[in-house]
Amino acid sequence: MTRELVYGRRPVREVVRAGKRQVLELLATERALAAEPWLREIPGLRLQVGPERRLNDVAGTMDHQGVVAFCEPYRYADAHELAGGERPLLACLDQVTDPHNLGAVCRSAEGAGASGVVVTERNAARVTPAVCKASAGAVEHVPVAVVVNLARFLEEVKGPQVWVWAAAGDAETPVWSADFATGTVLVFGAEGRGLRPGVRRVCDDAFAVPLAGSVESLNVSVAAGVALFEAARQRRSA
């Protein structure tokens, strides 16, 4: 059976809580078991107790917090289904390659109640053990979808009920003045490059996060968090 690695106390806990994919094997240290009694309470689970160095070898990192699991493969969502829901809120990432940025965006998207996160098939981070860890397990709750051509996807889903917004530092509309209360797709580019011209062109409008300091731009995951929670605020007030 194909299986995938998940490490970290919170990520493994969220795999169990979400119940979307089965934990096939679990390795933990005595210290982690003492701090996380739920590790012994997963029914039908093969639990192995081992030293820290063994988990380091299995996980390929020391960032596992004493918990390493092998799970069923991550199940990606259908991007068009996510966009076709009632008043969708999507975060689309245009060739964002840093797994920590993807994980952080997924965490913000889950916390803001977004419909899902969409990534590109090529030149982009996918859901990996590092992304699971960076998201604190949020990838188990917020759907993540993959599209071959982001510009084409945006062209297909936008319309009167779904407005596509590009995040762009040169946009005249500040994030708090953009209308995110209806069906909304927020599109973010990779750091340094921003959105590709073809992706920017198909967006309906653009917004910026105004900065008061000397730094010229925000990390993509921070910008996504600001916009997603602004959308959540507007939707609560609508």
Secondary structure, DSSP 8 states (H G I E B T S, - for coil): ---EEEESHHHHHHHHHH-SS-EEEEEE-HHHHHH-GGGG-STT--EEE--HHHHHHHHTSSTTTTEEEEES----B-HHHHHTSSS-EEEEEES---HHHHHHHHHHHHHTT-SEEEEESSSS--S-HHHHHHTTTGGGTS-EEEES-HHHHHHHH-BTTEEEEEE-TT-SSBGGGS--SSEEEEEEEBTTTBS-HHHHHH-SEEEB----SS-----HHHHHHHHHHHHHHHHHH-
